[in-house]
Amino acid sequence: MMKTITIKNETAKELRTHLLKELAFFEEVKRRFEKKYRSSLHKLEERINTKGVNPDKHEIWEDSIEWRNATEEAAKIKSILAGFTAK
């Protein structure tokens, strides 16, 4: 069940600004990995699942986790921002 809450306009603006900064951070993380691997997260995860990870080099595995987390957090923030309405 969705509920509507009322908050002060100033608080809403501050919250929105904070969320936009967080979104920018996560989007930058995503761009960094897209550039580094020259592929999408999906393709990198497929590569890991198909070829595995070198036991001596876990960087690709760690990067995929960070990239997945950034992707999921960005999606959550976008969903929250979509719920903001101006009055």
Protein Blocks (a to p, Z undefined) as FASTA:
>chain_A
ZZdddddfklmmmmmmmmmmmmmmmmmmmmmmmmmnopafklmmmmmmmnopafklmklm
mmmmmmmmmmmmmmmmmmmmmmpccZZ
